[in-house]
């Protein structure tokens, strides 16, 4: 009897050890994929050299392939032009809390000509209620400074509100068919305008030269008036909402930007729940409108401060990423066809409840499915595993 108990004990001990080894092999920790230390045996050094040679290969720029009757790729593979995968380092991020006094000084807010008040700010990413500072200058300007955002507007900015053009619908022409994306305006060239904006925003510690440009538009007078008339004819603007004082002073450059770091765009939402392929603004972290008189609008949301370490990251080959996508969708039984239309390499600051967030390199994959909202699949660019916490909305927006 005693011998039998010992045999059973040994059996379970060996089984547990085997399961433990198997689990570790299939659940590599994030740090395990970084480059190993330099002190290597000759054979290990050869393997590392081979790995680095493979990792230096370029990602494809486009993938077109049929996987099944209902699943295919017709996808652009988008990687930042300034991204160097051989000089890519692990980093952490801290969500910046805008400094009200810094912003008030920037816009010369004073208690004599501005009405300054405070309110609760529920528009947070970290689920904590903060304080929002509201600054209103008669009917001229407004400045709202929240826990995670800043919004500045001049009084007549609503006349040039482009939201209807960015939210594509059957009634309104999209912005890229209404406004020029490359022409210069009379008051200043695009190049000079960008330099002036960059210099000005550096006073607020916003280094926009690292940003990734989603879109930039030249809002000339004729196109602004045309846009207003289209909105009016579509019933999206009332007669009393039309601008009676259009002039060349309304002309300006409109920038839609997303924060960048190490040559990659930074995913600024908590989850993909806030994304929309039909709305450029849903992807941005900074929107600017600048005229000859200066800023007319600044919309800043979820800005991060990054700290780079000395640990390099080796990204998985794109074939591994496609394997993960295929395993999830290749055998889906449904009538609606699924088509991967884009895979974009990005950085995702993952909120783990600590002040310093871990920053995960991810492939954000857009999968179209007819008239339904696209699927946004997030895949870890190192482990090639799905990043579930990026896809499911669980907190207070």
N, C-alpha and C positions, 0 to 999 in steps of 0.2 A: 504493500500500500504506500509506504514511504517512498519507494523507488518511483512508483507511478506519479506521485505528486511532484517529485523532482523533475521528471520528464515533462509534465504539463507546464511546470514553471519555466523550464528551459525553452519549450516551444513558444510560449507567449513572449518571452524575453527576446528571442530571435525575430519573431514576427514584428514586434514593436520597433526593434532596431531597423528592420528592413523598410517598414512604412515610413519611419522618420527620415531615412536616407532618400527614399523616393520623393517624399514631400519637399525636401530641401532642393532636390534637383529640378523640380517643376515649379518652385516658388522662389526664384532667386531674389535676394534683397536688391534694392535699387543700387546700393553702393557696389554690388558685385560686378557691375558692368563697366565701371570706370577702369582706366588704364592701370595695370599693376605696377608696383614699385620697380625701380631700375635694377635692383639686385636679383637677377634671374639666372638660372642655369642656362647653358647654351641652347638646349632643346626648347625651353620655355620662351627664351628670347626670340627664337625663330618663329614660334607660334604667334607671338605678339606682333612681330614684323609683318607676318602674313595677314593678321587681323587688321592692322592699320592700313595695309595696302588695299584690302578689300573695302574698308570703311571710307577710304579717300575717293572711291569711285563716285561719280555723279549720280544723283537720283534721276529717274526718268522725268521728262517734262510733260509727257502725256502717255496715258494707257488706254488702249482700245481693245477690248476682248469680250467675247461672249462666254459666260460661265454656265448659264442654263437658259431654258426658255423664258424665264421670268427675271433673270438677273444678269446684268452686264456692266461693263466699264466704258464710259466715254468721258474720261476724266482728265482734267488738267492737274498736274502735280506741281503745286506752288511752293517755292522756297525763296526766301528773301535774297535779293541779289547781292547783299553785303554779308550774307551768312557764310562762315568758313567752318565746315564740320570738323576740320582738323585742329581748329583752335576754339573749340566749344567747351565751356567750363560749367560745372555745377554752380548754382547760385541760390540765394535765398531772397525773399522779397518782404517788404513791410508796406502795408497799405497806408498811404499818406493821409494825414488829417490836415486839411487846409487851415492855414493860420489866418483867422479873420482880420487881424490888424494888418498883416502884410498885404492882403487883398484890398482892404479899405485904404491903405496908404497908396497903393498902386492906382486906384481910381479917385484919389483925393476926396475921400468921403470925410465929411466933418459934421458935427452935431448942429451947426447953424443952418445949413442948407439941405441936410439930409435928415429923414426920419429913421432912426435906428431902433430896432426892436429885436427880441429873441423869441423863439418858439421851439417846440419839440421837433426833432428831426427823426422821422421813422424810416427815411430812405437810406438804410444802411446795409452793408454787406456782412458785417460781423454780428448781426442780430442784437446789437446794443443801441438803445435810444440815446441820441446825442442832442446837442443844442444847435439850432439853426439861427444864424444872424441875418436879419432882413434889413436891407438899406434901400430906402425909396427917396428919390429926389423929385418931388412933385410929379408932373407928367413927363419928365425928361428921361430918367434913368432908374433902373432897378439892379440891385446886386444881392443875390442870395448865396450865403456861404454855409453849407451843411457839413455834416460829419465826414462825408465821403465825396462831396460834389461842390461845384461852384457854377452859378449861372448868372451871367451879366447880360443885360439888354438895354438898348436905348429905347425911347418911348415909341418910336414908329417902326420898330423892327418887325412887328406883326404884318406890316404891309409886304415885307419881303420874306415872309415865312415860307420855307421851301418844303415843309413836311408833306404837303399833298403831292409834290413831284417825286419825293423819295419813296413814298408809299405808293407803289405803282398800282393803278387801277384802270378800269376801262374808260374813265371820264377824263383823265388828265395825262398829258404827255410826260414821260419820265424826264428827270432833270437833264440827262445827257442828250435829250432831243430838244430841250428848251434853251439851254445855256451852253456856251462854248467851253471846251475843256483845255484850250491851248492859246487863245488870243490874249493880247495885252489890252489893258484899259488905258484911256488917255492920261489919267493922273499919275500912273506909275506902272512900270513893267512888272510882270510876275516875279522875275528874279529879284528885283529890288524890293518888291513887296514882301517876299519871303524873308529876305535878309533883315528888313526892318521889324517884322513880326518876331523873328527868332531872337533878335537883340533885345526887343522889348520884354518878351516873356522870360528871358533869362533872369530878369529882376525878380521873378516869382519862382525861380529855381525850376522852371519848366524847360527842359532841353529838347526842343521839338525837332532838331535836326536828326535825332535818333528815331523819330516817328516814322511809321509806314503810311504812305499816302493812299487812302482809299479812293478819294476823288477830289478834284479841285475845279471850281467853276468860276468863269468870269461873268458877273451879273451886270450886263450893260443895260442902259435905260430902255431901249426898244424891247428887249427880251423880258424885262421886268413888267412892263406894261402889257405885253402879250400874255404873259403868265397870269396876270391878274384877270384879264378878260376871259381867259379859258376857265379859270376857277369860277368866275361869275356866271358864265354861260352854263357850266355844269351844276350850278346851284350850290356850290361849296363856299361861296362868298356872297354876302348881301350887298345891296347898293350902298348902304351907309358904312360898309367896311372897305370900300374902295378908297385908294389914296388920291386926294384931290390936289396934291402938291408934288407930283413926280418931278424930279430934276436929275441932272448928272451927279449931284451930290449923293444920290442913292446908289450909284454904281460902286461895286466893290468885288473883292475876291472871297469866295466861300470855300473853306477847306474842311474836309472830312478826314480825320486822322485817327490812327490807332497807335498807342504807345509801342515802341520797339526797344529791344535789348539784344545785344549780340547778333544783330542783323535779322532777328525774328520778331514778328508781331506778338504782342502780349494779349491774351484773351482776358478781357476786362470784366466779364460777367461772372457771377457765381456758378451758373450752369448754362447749358445751351438752351434753356427754356426761353431766354430773352431774345434769341436770334430769329432773324427773318431774312430770307433771300430776297424778299420783295422790298426791303427797306435798308438802304445803306447806313442810315443813322443807327440802326440796332447793333451794328458791328463796331462802332467808333467809341473812342474814349475821350476825344477832344474835337470839338467843332468850332470853327472861327469864321467870323465875317468882318472884313476890314475894308474901310473906305478911305477916301482922302482925309477925312476928319479923324481917323483912328479906328479903334475897335468899336464895332456896333453890336457884336455878340460874341460871348465866350461861353461855351458849354463844356465843362470838364467833369468827367465821372470816373471814379476808381483809378487813381494814379498810384503807381508803385515806385518805391525806392529799392533798388537791387544792390546786392552785395555778392560779388563773385569770389569763389574759392579758387584754390590752385589745382583742383581735381578736374581732369578732362573727362568728357563724356563721349562714349563711342555709340553712335546710333546704329540701330538694326538696319540691315538691307531692306529696301522697300518690298522685296518679295515676301519677307516675313509679315509685313503689314498687310499685304494682300491676302496672305493665308488666313489671318485673323478675320478679315472682312468676309472672305469666302466661307469660312466655317460658320459664320453667323447667318449669312443670307443666301448662300448658294442653293440650299435645299428647302427654302421657304415655300410652302404650299399656299399660293394665293393667285387670284386672277390679275391683280394689279402688278404691273412690271416695275422692277426696281432697277435704277441706273445710278451708278456712282459717277458724279459729275465733277467733283473736285476733292482733292486731298491737300490740305494746307498745313505746313509745318509751323507750329506756334509754341509759345511758352504759356503754361497754365499755373498761376500761383494758387496752390491748393491750401485752402483754409483748414488747418488742423486744430484750431482753437488757440494756437500760440501766436505771439506777436510776430515772430518770423515765420513766414510761410515757406513750405518747400515748393520749389519751382520745377514743374514736370514738363519736359519737352513732349509735345503730343502732335499727332496727326489728326486734324479736325476734318472728317470726311463727310461730305454732303451727298446724300442718297435721295434722288428724286423718286417720287411715286405718284405719277399722274397729277391730278388736281389737288391732292392732299398735301398738307404741310410736309416739307422734306424731313428726312431722318438725319440727325447729326450724330455721327458715331465718333467717339473719341478714343484714340489708340495711343498707348504709351510708345513713344518713338525709340525707346531703348529696349524694353522688355517685349514689345509687340502685344501687350495685353490690353484689354478694354479698360478705360478709366471711368468706372461707373459713377464716382462721386462728381464728375464733371457733367454728367448727363441727366441727373435726377435732382429736381428742385425739392429741397427739404427745409429750407430756412425762410426767414422773413426777408422779403426783397428790399 
